[in-house]
């Protein structure tokens, strides 16, 4: 793999991670009853939510 291809793959992975975290935060914002079910999602919502 050439360096340009690797850089694109890394950027794409970062974008997907950002989108997924944003989706978790949005879901927990809309559906408060889901809080406390999956601690990792709560952690994302509390610590990343302000940035999304």
Residue pairs with C-beta under 8 A, 6 or more apart in sequence:
21 44
21 48
21 52
22 52
24 41
24 44
24 45
25 44
25 45
25 48
25 49
25 52
26 52
27 34
27 41
28 34
28 35
28 41
28 42
28 45
28 49
29 45
29 49
34 41
35 42
35 45
36 42
